[in-house]
Amino acid sequence: MTKPRTHLMLFLFFLSIYVLTGQGSIQSADGKIMFYLTQAMVENQSLSFSEVVTLEGASGPQFSKYGLGMSVLAIPFYIFGKVLSLLLGIEASLATQFSVSMINALLTTLSCLVIFQFATNRFDFSPRTALMLSSGFGLSTIAWYYSEDFMSEPAATLLLLSAVYFVTSKDPAMRKRDLLWAGTFLALAVSCRLAVLVVIPGFIIYQWMVWAESEEKNVSELVEGLIRPAVPVVLVLFIIMAYNYIRFADPLETGYEKFSGQFLVGFFGLLFSPGKSLFLFNPLTLLGCLSFGLCFRAQRKTALLFGWLIISHLLLFSFWGSWEGGMSWGPRLMLLVVPYLILPIGFLLQEYKQVVRVPIIVILVAGVLVQLPSVTVNIARYYYEMSRDFGSLGRDQILFSPKYSQLIGQFKQVGKVFENLGDDLQIAQMVSLAKKGERFLGTDIDVVLENGLAVNVPNFWWYYMYLFGYPFYFWLFPPVALVGIIMVSGYRLCRETNNP
């Protein structure tokens, strides 16, 4: 049995890494809109953010088209930011954005913990194998990048993973309680991303298989086992419909564009395109695919559930017009299924430990190297350059041309940013513009690339505080302390999970 101290060290290890590499601000357009809604709910008790932000060319109430759940989840973080502002004398808008931007650092850390728990409790892997799987997900996949911005995928990933953990409970005595928890977490995941609804048939099939293998096949037990987790989901759907009615005067209108994509393009793009391939941006998932047969042999029901989660999301987003996830790192929309391609690797390690251990470690390290440039430099910089050089064709070049793949382009951006750090005058000018709240909407891309602070310096919150002239105990002590925690907790994790 895993010691509670191991879980604590695991929590401190991943959280410290994510906070250390966090950007401390909300830079994505989706994240800003969800933040505006959080701000409106706290400051004005409103679902419209017209009172807190004015959008050019827009009149009347302004509503977010994104799931309500993420903005609600951020409310405690927003309030904490306001308290932080009062205590430290930092501008409220900066402090609240900083706090809210860190929400996914916490949520991704919790996902790593659930993966560790899943590996040890559901699959009976050793703590060492569980640590490798948690590290594989947390540091060697796109989960690391999405821990630093205010997007809904990390929340939906954690909530869906928690639902899967509880629905696969092994204890018959706790089955009813665990099904209710599974339904609750699934409902919360739906509140963050409505697309999660595609997983429901997989949960139904899993529950039916559990019932079919039971000694007493009582139909009423099957019905009860299906209704119990369904209740929270139905309640959340009613809330979503009410929210839709408030926004669009139609309970069935979500605000998202309709399915208009070309299936083969989306399917190929998500799996094999140079710019968004699930396998290129998450190398360990290749081993996950190879491990599925072993997983099926050992845990048939769970493997089928995993398979449904993966295939249903893949098919859904292959039909989606924006299957690539917009200006994002790797296949953003597929983050939710990455845990189910990482966990089966434990069976491969368990079966062929001596043969595959070194290759798995090598691929894990390769995945870490893939993620590093994305958390070091703002990924928008490369998109801006490609748009400047190729206009409307820049998107297709990034997606389908190996020469212009985001993987290659982002490494080049890291070199350019660090090369430009020697221009003190230019950096001082960019800091001055940033302090004034200068926005570059509608301006020439060259102007953004030359004057945008966020795309011209390392994308770390503590480095921004250094540039903004905050006292050294604001920008120096935190990263030093975080590095110390990473080293100590990492060392203890290695020691405590050293037993086979």
Rosetta blueprint (number, residue, H / E / L):
1 M L
2 T L
3 K L
4 P H
5 R H
6 T H
7 H H
8 L H
9 M H
10 L H
11 F H
12 L H
13 F H
14 F H
15 L H
16 S H
17 I H
18 Y H
19 V H
20 L H
21 T L
22 G L
23 Q L
24 G L
25 S L
26 I L
27 Q L
28 S L
29 A H
30 D H
31 G H
32 K H
33 I H
34 M H
35 F H
36 Y H
37 L H
38 T H
39 Q H
40 A H
41 M H
42 V H
43 E H
44 N H
45 Q L
46 S L
47 L L
48 S L
49 F L
50 S L
51 E L
52 V L
53 V L
54 T L
55 L L
56 E L
57 G L
58 A L
59 S L
60 G L
61 P L
62 Q L
63 F L
64 S L
65 K L
66 Y L
67 G L
68 L H
69 G H
70 M H
71 S H
72 V H
73 L H
74 A L
75 I H
76 P H
77 F H
78 Y H
79 I H
80 F H
81 G H
82 K H
83 V H
84 L H
85 S H
86 L H
87 L H
88 L H
89 G L
90 I L
91 E L
92 A H
93 S H
94 L H
95 A H
96 T H
97 Q H
98 F H
99 S H
100 V H
101 S H
102 M L
103 I H
104 N H
105 A H
106 L H
107 L H
108 T H
109 T H
110 L H
111 S H
112 C H
113 L H
114 V H
115 I H
116 F H
117 Q H
118 F H
119 A H
120 T H
121 N H
122 R H
123 F L
124 D L
125 F L
126 S L
127 P H
128 R H
129 T H
130 A H
131 L H
132 M H
133 L H
134 S H
135 S H
136 G H
137 F H
138 G H
139 L H
140 S H
141 T L
142 I L
143 A H
144 W H
145 Y H
146 Y H
147 S L
148 E L
149 D L
150 F L
151 M L
152 S L
153 E H
154 P H
155 A H
156 A H
157 T H
158 L H
159 L H
160 L H
161 L H
162 S H
163 A H
164 V H
165 Y H
166 F H
167 V H
168 T L
169 S L
170 K L
171 D L
172 P H
173 A H
174 M H
175 R H
176 K H
177 R H
178 D H
179 L H
180 L H
181 W H
182 A H
183 G H
184 T H
185 F H
186 L H
187 A H
188 L H
189 A H
190 V H
191 S H
192 C H
193 R L
194 L H
195 A H
196 V H
197 L H
198 V H
199 V H
200 I H
201 P H
202 G H
203 F H
204 I H
205 I H
206 Y H
207 Q H
208 W H
209 M H
210 V H
211 W H
212 A H
213 E L
214 S L
215 E L
216 E L
217 K L
218 N L
219 V H
220 S H
221 E H
222 L H
223 V H
224 E H
225 G H
226 L H
227 I H
228 R H
229 P H
230 A H
231 V H
232 P H
233 V H
234 V H
235 L H
236 V H
237 L H
238 F H
239 I H
240 I H
241 M H
242 A H
243 Y H
244 N H
245 Y H
246 I H
247 R H
248 F H
249 A L
250 D L
251 P L
252 L L
253 E L
254 T L
255 G L
256 Y L
257 E L
258 K L
259 F L
260 S L
261 G L
262 Q L
263 F H
264 L H
265 V H
266 G H
267 F H
268 F H
269 G H
270 L H
271 L H
272 F H
273 S L
274 P L
275 G L
276 K L
277 S L
278 L H
279 F H
280 L H
281 F H
282 N L
283 P L
284 L H
285 T H
286 L H
287 L H
288 G H
289 C H
290 L H
291 S H
292 F H
293 G H
294 L H
295 C H
296 F H
297 R H
298 A H
299 Q L
300 R H
301 K H
302 T H
303 A H
304 L H
305 L H
306 F H
307 G H
308 W H
309 L H
310 I H
311 I H
312 S H
313 H H
314 L H
315 L H
316 L H
317 F H
318 S H
319 F L
320 W L
321 G L
322 S L
323 W L
324 E L
325 G L
326 G L
327 M L
328 S L
329 W L
330 G L
331 P L
332 R H
333 L H
334 M H
335 L H
336 L H
337 V H
338 V L
339 P H
340 Y H
341 L H
342 I H
343 L L
344 P L
345 I H
346 G H
347 F H
348 L H
349 L H
350 Q H
351 E H
352 Y L
353 K H
354 Q H
355 V H
356 V H
357 R H
358 V H
359 P H
360 I H
361 I H
362 V H
363 I H
364 L H
365 V H
366 A H
367 G H
368 V H
369 L H
370 V H
371 Q H
372 L H
373 P H
374 S H
375 V H
376 T H
377 V L
378 N L
379 I L
380 A H
381 R H
382 Y H
383 Y H
384 Y H
385 E H
386 M H
387 S H
388 R H
389 D H
390 F H
391 G H
392 S H
393 L H
394 G H
395 R H
396 D H
397 Q H
398 I H
399 L H
400 F H
401 S L
402 P H
403 K H
404 Y H
405 S L
406 Q H
407 L H
408 I H
409 G H
410 Q H
411 F H
412 K H
413 Q H
414 V H
415 G H
416 K H
417 V H
418 F H
419 E H
420 N H
421 L L
422 G L
423 D L
424 D H
425 L H
426 Q H
427 I H
428 A H
429 Q H
430 M H
431 V H
432 S H
433 L H
434 A H
435 K H
436 K L
437 G L
438 E L
439 R L
440 F L
441 L L
442 G L
443 T L
444 D L
445 I H
446 D H
447 V H
448 V H
449 L H
450 E H
451 N H
452 G L
453 L H
454 A H
455 V H
456 N L
457 V L
458 P L
459 N L
460 F L
461 W H
462 W H
463 Y H
464 Y H
465 M H
466 Y H
467 L H
468 F L
469 G L
470 Y L
471 P L
472 F H
473 Y H
474 F H
475 W H
476 L L
477 F H
478 P H
479 P H
480 V H
481 A H
482 L H
483 V H
484 G H
485 I H
486 I H
487 M H
488 V H
489 S H
490 G H
491 Y H
492 R H
493 L H
494 C H
495 R H
496 E H
497 T L
498 N L
499 N L
500 P L
